[in-house]
């Protein structure tokens, strides 16, 4: 309700709006200079109607850093701790530029310039993460009527220009193993691998599960009779501490899935279960039995860093220039599915992709690689005919 009062020989109004989240104080819009009380009342009524319709906003003086941290607290109630951590890291790049400024003073030009600057230092994926975070913060401010305009509107993602060396390196560092390379790797792993190595990398390659999904697997997820693995959770341990992990819900709803596995993997799992039972009996006083499949001698899941170090150790036995990571086995699995004649929808369901476009992009890349390989084979077959 507007307050109409006389100021000297003229009339004025005061209209209250939402409290300022930075100070907790009531915010007001005032205007004077009306000749009559009725004129002031009509103008106040029009303003209140505009505020009700979201057409008028008294922008807040809350700083970008203060509001960004408030948004992060809200975001933490909506999603997984791993997602919150990623947003918090990305957010720092924006706070370092405008943290001290009122959020209302961040302009489109400032936003575009900051992302352009960061684009020179970081990968496209990381820039996407920073921009997504910024967009979420400013949209939340719009929803709370703290700003009138979103500086991320009309934003254009800067292009990443690769150097010749980067292009050549990308060509050398293919991100998956061909079938014959996988055979060699698994053979070397069987010969030189340490505890859990063979089952770890064979499962990654034969199922396409993410590393976090693999480390979260429990014996209750494995059905020996039906020969299936049930994926319902993921392992999260950013600091790679032995018992500092969390078991979280999977990446997306589509990530919850059941995967058929072959007899070779079943046999390896049976061997491990037998060995693990003996270990539990031997380590009974200190073994924390939480039913994890890929457990260390103390019962906690293996940390991701150890898997990566084990992989690097085994790759030294191979003659390859490829940049292989645990995630590479997911691409390897996709490649093998395509060669086996699997369709896009089947691959999407097996990999647990929420967006089929993700599957389509990988499918297109892998298909191109297979076509090139087929072309080379044809050239070798017909060599000397002309």
C-alpha positions as CSV (number, residue, x, y, z in Angstrom):
1,X,0.0,0.0,0.0
2,X,1.5,3.3,-1.1
3,X,2.0,6.1,1.4
4,X,0.8,9.5,0.1
5,X,2.1,12.6,1.8
6,X,2.5,16.3,1.2
7,X,6.0,17.7,0.7
8,X,6.0,21.5,0.8
9,X,3.4,22.6,-1.7
10,X,3.5,19.4,-3.7
11,X,2.4,15.8,-3.1
12,X,4.6,12.7,-3.1
13,X,4.3,8.9,-2.7
14,X,6.4,6.1,-1.1
15,X,6.0,2.5,-2.5
16,X,7.5,-0.4,-0.6
17,X,9.1,-3.3,-2.5
18,X,11.0,-6.5,-1.4
19,X,13.7,-6.3,1.2
20,X,17.3,-5.9,0.1
21,X,19.0,-9.3,0.7
22,X,22.3,-7.6,1.2
23,X,21.1,-5.5,4.2
24,X,17.8,-6.9,5.1
25,X,16.4,-3.4,5.0
26,X,13.1,-2.5,3.3
27,X,13.5,-1.0,-0.2
28,X,11.3,1.9,-1.4
29,X,10.6,3.9,-4.5
30,X,9.7,7.5,-3.9
31,X,8.5,10.3,-6.2
32,X,7.3,13.8,-5.5
33,X,6.2,16.9,-7.5
34,X,2.5,16.1,-7.9
35,X,0.1,19.0,-7.9
36,X,-2.7,17.1,-6.1
37,X,-3.1,14.2,-3.8
38,X,-5.2,12.4,-6.4
39,X,-2.4,12.7,-9.0
40,X,0.1,11.2,-6.6
41,X,-2.3,8.3,-5.7
42,X,-3.0,7.5,-9.3
43,X,0.8,7.4,-10.1
44,X,1.4,5.2,-7.1
45,X,-1.3,2.8,-8.1
46,X,0.2,2.5,-11.6
47,X,3.6,1.9,-10.1
48,X,2.3,-0.8,-7.8
49,X,0.5,-2.5,-10.7
50,X,3.7,-2.5,-12.7
51,X,5.7,-4.0,-9.8
52,X,3.0,-6.7,-9.4
53,X,3.4,-7.5,-13.1
54,X,7.2,-7.7,-12.8
55,X,7.7,-4.6,-15.0
56,X,9.5,-2.5,-12.3
57,X,12.5,-3.6,-10.2
58,X,14.4,-1.7,-7.7
59,X,17.9,-3.2,-8.2
60,X,19.8,-4.4,-5.2
61,X,23.2,-3.3,-4.0
62,X,24.2,-6.8,-3.0
63,X,27.7,-7.6,-4.3
64,X,28.3,-10.3,-6.8
65,X,30.4,-12.4,-4.4
66,X,27.8,-12.2,-1.6
67,X,24.9,-13.2,-4.0
68,X,27.0,-15.9,-5.7
69,X,27.6,-17.6,-2.4
70,X,24.0,-17.3,-1.5
71,X,23.1,-18.9,-4.8
72,X,25.6,-21.7,-4.2
73,X,23.9,-22.5,-0.8
74,X,20.5,-22.7,-2.6
75,X,22.0,-24.8,-5.4
76,X,23.4,-27.2,-2.8
77,X,19.9,-28.1,-1.8
78,X,19.0,-29.0,-5.4
79,X,21.9,-31.2,-6.5
80,X,24.8,-33.5,-5.7
81,X,27.8,-32.5,-3.7
82,X,30.1,-33.2,-6.7
83,X,28.1,-30.7,-8.9
84,X,28.2,-28.1,-6.1
85,X,32.0,-28.5,-6.0
86,X,32.3,-28.0,-9.7
87,X,30.2,-24.9,-9.6
88,X,32.1,-23.5,-6.7
89,X,35.4,-23.9,-8.6
90,X,34.0,-22.3,-11.8
91,X,32.5,-19.5,-9.8
92,X,35.8,-18.3,-8.5
93,X,36.8,-17.1,-11.9
94,X,33.8,-14.7,-12.0
95,X,34.2,-13.6,-8.3
96,X,37.8,-12.7,-8.9
97,X,36.7,-10.2,-11.6
98,X,33.5,-8.7,-10.1
99,X,33.2,-10.0,-6.5
100,X,33.4,-6.5,-5.0
101,X,30.9,-4.9,-7.5
102,X,27.1,-4.7,-6.9
103,X,25.6,-7.5,-9.0
104,X,23.5,-5.0,-10.9
105,X,26.6,-3.3,-12.3
106,X,27.9,-6.3,-14.2
107,X,27.1,-5.6,-17.8
108,X,26.9,-7.7,-21.0
109,X,30.2,-6.2,-22.2
110,X,31.9,-7.1,-18.9
111,X,30.6,-10.7,-19.0
112,X,31.6,-11.3,-22.6
113,X,35.1,-9.8,-22.0
114,X,35.7,-11.9,-18.9
115,X,34.8,-15.2,-20.8
116,X,36.9,-14.1,-23.8
117,X,39.9,-13.6,-21.4
118,X,39.4,-17.0,-19.7
119,X,39.1,-18.7,-23.1
120,X,42.7,-18.0,-23.7
121,X,43.8,-20.0,-20.7
122,X,41.3,-22.9,-20.4
123,X,39.7,-25.7,-22.4
124,X,36.3,-25.4,-24.1
125,X,34.7,-27.8,-21.7
126,X,35.9,-25.7,-18.7
127,X,34.8,-22.5,-20.3
128,X,31.4,-24.1,-20.8
129,X,31.3,-24.9,-17.1
130,X,32.2,-21.3,-16.1
131,X,29.6,-19.8,-18.5
132,X,26.9,-22.3,-17.3
133,X,27.6,-21.3,-13.7
134,X,27.5,-17.6,-14.5
135,X,24.2,-18.0,-16.3
136,X,22.7,-19.8,-13.4
137,X,23.7,-17.1,-10.9
138,X,22.3,-14.3,-13.0
139,X,19.1,-16.1,-13.8
140,X,18.6,-16.7,-10.0
141,X,19.1,-12.9,-9.4
142,X,16.4,-12.2,-12.1
143,X,14.0,-14.6,-10.4
144,X,14.5,-12.8,-7.1
145,X,14.0,-9.4,-8.7
146,X,17.5,-8.2,-7.8
147,X,18.4,-7.2,-11.3
148,X,16.4,-6.2,-14.4
149,X,18.7,-7.5,-17.1
150,X,20.7,-10.7,-17.4
151,X,24.3,-9.9,-18.6
152,X,24.6,-13.4,-20.1
153,X,21.8,-12.7,-22.6
154,X,23.2,-12.5,-26.2
155,X,26.5,-14.0,-25.0
156,X,28.6,-15.5,-27.8
157,X,30.9,-18.4,-26.9
158,X,34.4,-17.5,-28.2
159,X,36.0,-19.9,-30.6
160,X,39.0,-21.9,-29.6
161,X,41.8,-21.6,-32.2
162,X,44.1,-24.6,-32.0
163,X,47.8,-24.3,-33.0
164,X,49.3,-26.7,-35.5
165,X,51.1,-28.4,-32.7
166,X,47.8,-28.9,-30.7
167,X,46.1,-30.3,-33.8
168,X,49.0,-32.7,-34.4
169,X,49.0,-33.7,-30.7
170,X,45.2,-34.3,-30.8
171,X,45.7,-36.6,-33.8
172,X,48.4,-38.5,-32.0
173,X,46.5,-38.7,-28.7
174,X,43.5,-40.7,-29.8
175,X,41.2,-41.4,-26.9
176,X,40.5,-45.1,-27.2
177,X,42.1,-48.4,-28.0
178,X,41.4,-50.4,-31.1
179,X,40.3,-54.1,-30.7
180,X,43.8,-55.4,-31.3
181,X,45.3,-52.8,-28.9
182,X,42.8,-53.8,-26.3
183,X,43.7,-57.4,-26.6
184,X,47.4,-56.5,-26.2
185,X,46.6,-54.3,-23.2
186,X,44.6,-57.0,-21.4
187,X,47.2,-59.6,-22.2
188,X,49.9,-57.4,-20.7
189,X,47.6,-56.7,-17.7
190,X,47.1,-60.4,-17.1
191,X,50.9,-60.8,-17.2
192,X,52.1,-57.7,-15.3
193,X,49.0,-56.4,-13.5
194,X,48.7,-56.1,-9.8
195,X,45.7,-56.9,-7.6
196,X,42.3,-55.9,-9.1
197,X,44.0,-54.5,-12.3
198,X,42.7,-57.1,-14.8
199,X,39.1,-57.0,-13.5
200,X,39.1,-53.2,-13.3
201,X,40.2,-52.6,-16.9
202,X,38.3,-55.5,-18.4
203,X,35.1,-54.3,-16.7
204,X,35.6,-50.8,-17.9
205,X,36.2,-52.0,-21.5
206,X,33.5,-54.7,-21.6
207,X,30.7,-52.6,-20.0
208,X,31.5,-49.0,-20.8
209,X,30.7,-47.9,-17.2
210,X,32.2,-44.7,-15.8
211,X,35.0,-45.1,-13.3
212,X,32.9,-43.7,-10.5
213,X,30.2,-46.2,-11.3
214,X,32.7,-49.0,-11.3
215,X,34.2,-48.1,-7.9
216,X,30.7,-47.8,-6.3
217,X,29.7,-51.4,-7.4
218,X,28.7,-53.8,-4.6
219,X,28.2,-57.5,-4.8
220,X,24.5,-57.0,-4.5
221,X,24.6,-55.2,-7.9
222,X,25.9,-58.3,-9.6
223,X,23.6,-61.2,-10.6
224,X,25.7,-64.2,-11.4
225,X,22.7,-66.2,-12.7
226,X,21.3,-63.5,-15.0
227,X,24.9,-62.3,-15.8
228,X,24.0,-58.6,-15.2
229,X,25.4,-55.6,-13.4
230,X,23.0,-53.0,-12.0
231,X,24.3,-49.4,-12.0
232,X,22.5,-47.3,-9.4
233,X,25.2,-45.1,-7.8
234,X,28.6,-43.4,-8.2
235,X,31.7,-43.0,-6.1
236,X,32.8,-39.5,-5.2
237,X,36.2,-38.8,-3.5
238,X,37.8,-35.5,-4.8
239,X,40.7,-35.7,-2.4
240,X,41.5,-39.4,-3.0
241,X,41.5,-40.1,0.8
242,X,41.1,-43.7,1.7
243,X,37.9,-43.3,3.8
244,X,36.9,-39.8,2.6
245,X,34.5,-41.0,-0.1
246,X,30.8,-40.6,-0.6
247,X,28.4,-42.8,-2.6
248,X,26.1,-40.6,-4.6
249,X,23.2,-41.0,-6.9
250,X,24.4,-41.4,-10.5
251,X,25.0,-38.6,-13.0
252,X,21.5,-38.6,-14.4
253,X,18.3,-40.7,-14.2
254,X,19.3,-42.4,-17.4
255,X,22.5,-43.5,-15.7
256,X,20.5,-46.0,-13.7
257,X,20.6,-49.1,-15.9
258,X,21.2,-52.9,-16.0
259,X,24.1,-54.2,-18.2
260,X,24.5,-57.7,-19.5
261,X,28.0,-59.0,-19.1
262,X,29.8,-62.0,-20.7
263,X,31.1,-65.3,-19.2
264,X,34.7,-64.0,-19.1
265,X,33.8,-61.2,-16.7
266,X,31.6,-63.5,-14.7
267,X,34.5,-65.9,-14.2
268,X,36.8,-63.0,-13.1
269,X,34.2,-61.7,-10.6
270,X,33.7,-65.2,-9.2
271,X,37.5,-65.5,-8.7
272,X,37.6,-62.2,-6.9
273,X,34.6,-63.0,-4.7
274,X,36.4,-66.2,-3.6
275,X,39.6,-64.3,-2.8
276,X,37.8,-61.5,-1.1
277,X,36.0,-64.0,1.3
278,X,39.4,-65.3,2.3
279,X,40.8,-61.8,2.8
280,X,37.8,-60.8,5.0
281,X,38.4,-63.8,7.2
282,X,42.0,-63.0,7.5
283,X,41.5,-59.2,8.0
284,X,38.4,-59.5,10.1
285,X,39.5,-57.1,13.0
286,X,40.2,-54.3,10.6
287,X,38.2,-55.0,7.4
288,X,35.2,-52.7,7.0
289,X,32.9,-54.8,5.0
290,X,30.5,-52.6,3.0
291,X,30.0,-55.1,0.2
292,X,32.2,-53.2,-2.3
293,X,33.5,-55.3,-5.2
294,X,36.6,-53.2,-5.9
295,X,37.7,-53.0,-2.3
296,X,41.1,-52.6,-0.9
297,X,42.4,-54.8,2.0
298,X,40.6,-52.6,4.5
299,X,37.3,-52.8,2.8
300,X,37.0,-49.3,1.4
301,X,36.7,-48.8,-2.3
302,X,39.9,-48.2,-4.3
303,X,40.5,-44.5,-4.9
304,X,40.5,-43.1,-8.5
305,X,44.0,-41.9,-8.4
306,X,45.3,-45.4,-7.7
307,X,43.4,-46.7,-10.8
308,X,45.0,-44.0,-12.9
309,X,48.5,-44.8,-11.6
310,X,48.0,-48.5,-12.2
311,X,46.9,-47.7,-15.8
312,X,50.0,-45.5,-16.4
313,X,52.2,-48.3,-15.1
314,X,50.6,-50.8,-17.5
315,X,50.8,-48.5,-20.5
316,X,54.5,-48.4,-20.2
317,X,54.6,-52.0,-21.3
318,X,52.7,-51.0,-24.5
319,X,54.2,-49.3,-27.6
320,X,51.6,-46.6,-28.0
321,X,51.5,-42.8,-28.3
322,X,47.8,-42.6,-27.4
323,X,46.7,-40.6,-24.4
324,X,44.7,-43.3,-22.6
325,X,42.8,-42.6,-19.4
326,X,40.2,-44.7,-17.5
327,X,37.5,-42.9,-19.4
328,X,39.1,-44.1,-22.7
329,X,37.8,-47.5,-22.0
330,X,34.2,-46.1,-22.3
331,X,35.1,-44.8,-25.8
332,X,36.7,-48.2,-26.6
333,X,33.5,-50.0,-25.5
334,X,31.5,-47.6,-27.8
335,X,33.8,-48.3,-30.7
336,X,33.4,-52.1,-30.2
337,X,29.6,-51.8,-30.0
338,X,29.5,-49.9,-33.3
339,X,31.8,-52.5,-35.0
340,X,29.4,-55.2,-33.6
341,X,26.5,-53.5,-35.3
342,X,24.8,-51.9,-32.3
343,X,22.4,-49.0,-33.0
344,X,22.5,-45.5,-31.5
345,X,19.6,-46.2,-29.1
346,X,21.1,-49.4,-27.9
347,X,24.4,-47.7,-27.2
348,X,22.7,-44.8,-25.4
349,X,20.9,-47.2,-23.0
350,X,24.1,-49.2,-22.4
351,X,26.2,-46.2,-21.7
352,X,23.5,-44.4,-19.7
353,X,23.5,-41.2,-21.7
354,X,20.6,-38.8,-20.7
355,X,20.8,-36.9,-24.1
356,X,20.9,-39.0,-27.2
357,X,22.8,-36.1,-28.9
358,X,25.8,-37.1,-26.7
359,X,25.6,-40.6,-28.1
360,X,25.1,-39.3,-31.6
361,X,28.3,-37.2,-31.4
362,X,30.4,-40.1,-30.1
363,X,28.8,-42.4,-32.7
364,X,29.6,-40.0,-35.5
365,X,33.2,-39.7,-34.4
366,X,33.7,-43.4,-33.9
367,X,32.0,-44.2,-37.2
368,X,34.4,-41.9,-39.0
369,X,37.3,-43.7,-37.4
370,X,35.9,-47.1,-38.5
371,X,35.4,-45.8,-42.1
372,X,39.0,-44.6,-42.2
373,X,40.2,-48.0,-41.0
374,X,38.0,-49.8,-43.5
375,X,39.4,-47.5,-46.3
376,X,43.0,-48.4,-45.3
377,X,42.2,-52.1,-45.3
378,X,40.7,-51.8,-48.8
379,X,43.8,-49.9,-50.0
380,X,46.0,-52.6,-48.7
381,X,43.9,-55.3,-50.3
382,X,43.8,-53.7,-53.7
383,X,47.4,-52.4,-53.7
384,X,49.2,-53.1,-57.0
385,X,46.0,-53.8,-59.0
386,X,46.3,-50.7,-61.1
